[in-house]
Amino acid sequence: SGNWLSRPQRYRWVFIDFHDPRMCTQEGFIRYVLSQLQLTVKRDCNLSVFMDMIGENLRSPTVILLDEVQVGFEAPDLGDSFWWGLRSLGTHLTEGRLGFVLASQKSPAEMRNHFGAPSPFFNIFGHTLHLGPLTRDEASELIHSSRQPFEERDVDWILEKSGCWPALVQILCQARLNAYFDGSEGDNWKDEALAAMTPYRYLLDL
């Protein structure tokens, strides 16, 4: 872990999954971020209050990870003012202490064209990385990092069905672990595992 950040213990990380419907409202997003940063959540959690609180109280380098951000851009409650507000926080209101990382199915340029989001928000992202699946050996290593050993036939099934995409590997592994802990026998867990990965099946077509 570590030599790519100077003093990594200083950093604070906030993970936002826009598949969580609570993150697709301004109030839900604001309350969650403030709570993760251990800032007092006021009763009136509007965008202006949020920007003031972050701008005045953020002392440590902080990164907000925006996963499935294309879902956020489609959320009616997260309009232009919201994204402009995040851009302002990231560019000058926090004196360089706040950054964003986006994860999405589309590049920032594609999202700008598709959703019509304000282009200046995307202009703060200088680097785009295209991530693919793990190699079979890497995916196998990820599976074997579990404290609960997996049977090799289950490992082979997970590798096959996941296409070695790390998100799918983790979903299928979690389903297998749940079956272990529940004392379930047989292969019923596989149906639940495949159902759980349904929202992410697009990865298998990439």
HUVENDA-V781543 format. One record per pair of residues at least 6 apart in sequence whose C-alpha atoms are under 8 Angstrom apart, sorted by the first residue. I is the first residue (numbers start at 1). GAP is how many residues later the second one is. If there is no record, write none. Layout:
# HUVENDA-V781543
i->I gap->GAP
i->I gap->GAP
This chain:
# HUVENDA-V781543
i->2 gap->6
i->10 gap->50
i->10 gap->51
i->11 gap->49
i->11 gap->50
i->11 gap->51
i->11 gap->52
i->12 gap->25
i->12 gap->48
i->12 gap->49
i->12 gap->50
i->12 gap->51
i->13 gap->49
i->13 gap->50
i->13 gap->51
i->13 gap->52
i->14 gap->19
i->14 gap->22
i->14 gap->23
i->14 gap->48
i->14 gap->49
i->14 gap->50
i->14 gap->51
i->15 gap->49
i->15 gap->50
i->15 gap->51
i->15 gap->52
i->16 gap->7
i->16 gap->48
i->16 gap->49
i->16 gap->50
i->16 gap->51
i->17 gap->6
i->17 gap->49
i->17 gap->50
i->17 gap->51
i->17 gap->52
i->18 gap->6
i->18 gap->48
i->18 gap->49
i->18 gap->50
i->18 gap->51
i->18 gap->53
i->18 gap->54
i->19 gap->49
i->19 gap->52
i->22 gap->6
i->22 gap->7
i->23 gap->6
i->23 gap->9
i->23 gap->49
i->24 gap->47
i->24 gap->48
i->24 gap->51
i->24 gap->53
i->24 gap->54
i->25 gap->50
i->25 gap->52
i->25 gap->53
i->26 gap->20
i->26 gap->21
i->26 gap->51
i->26 gap->52
i->26 gap->56
i->27 gap->18
i->27 gap->19
i->30 gap->15
i->30 gap->16
i->30 gap->17
i->30 gap->20
i->31 gap->10
i->31 gap->14
i->34 gap->6
i->34 gap->7
i->34 gap->16
i->35 gap->6
i->39 gap->14
i->47 gap->35
i->47 gap->38
i->51 gap->34
i->51 gap->38
i->54 gap->35
i->54 gap->40
i->55 gap->34
i->55 gap->38
i->55 gap->39
i->56 gap->38
i->58 gap->36
i->58 gap->39
i->59 gap->38
i->60 gap->37
i->61 gap->35
i->61 gap->36
i->61 gap->37
i->62 gap->35
i->62 gap->36
i->62 gap->37
i->63 gap->35
i->63 gap->36
i->63 gap->37
i->63 gap->38
i->64 gap->34
i->64 gap->35
i->64 gap->36
i->64 gap->37
i->65 gap->35
i->65 gap->36
i->65 gap->37
i->65 gap->38
i->66 gap->34
i->66 gap->35
i->66 gap->36
i->66 gap->37
i->67 gap->35
i->67 gap->36
i->67 gap->37
i->68 gap->34
i->68 gap->35
i->68 gap->36
i->68 gap->37
i->69 gap->33
i->69 gap->34
i->69 gap->35
i->70 gap->34
i->70 gap->35
i->70 gap->36
i->70 gap->41
i->72 gap->6
i->73 gap->6
i->73 gap->42
i->73 gap->44
i->74 gap->41
i->80 gap->37
i->80 gap->38
i->83 gap->35
i->83 gap->38
i->84 gap->34
i->84 gap->36
i->84 gap->37
i->86 gap->35
i->87 gap->33
i->87 gap->34
i->87 gap->37
i->89 gap->9
i->90 gap->6
i->90 gap->7
i->90 gap->8
i->90 gap->9
i->90 gap->10
i->91 gap->33
i->107 gap->21
i->108 gap->14
i->109 gap->13
i->111 gap->6
i->112 gap->6
i->112 gap->7
i->112 gap->10
i->132 gap->33
i->133 gap->30
i->133 gap->31
i->133 gap->32
i->133 gap->33
i->134 gap->30
i->134 gap->31
i->134 gap->32
i->135 gap->29
i->136 gap->23
i->136 gap->28
i->139 gap->20
i->139 gap->25
i->139 gap->26
i->139 gap->27
i->139 gap->30
i->140 gap->15
i->140 gap->19
i->143 gap->7
i->143 gap->12
i->143 gap->26
i->143 gap->27
i->143 gap->30
i->144 gap->6
i->148 gap->29
i->158 gap->11
i->158 gap->14
i->158 gap->15
i->159 gap->10
i->162 gap->6
i->162 gap->7
i->162 gap->10
i->162 gap->42
i->163 gap->41
i->165 gap->38
i->168 gap->29
i->168 gap->32
i->171 gap->22
i->171 gap->25
i->171 gap->26
i->172 gap->18
i->172 gap->21
i->172 gap->22
i->172 gap->24
i->172 gap->25
i->175 gap->14
i->175 gap->15
i->175 gap->17
i->175 gap->18
i->176 gap->13
i->176 gap->14
i->176 gap->17
i->179 gap->6
i->179 gap->10
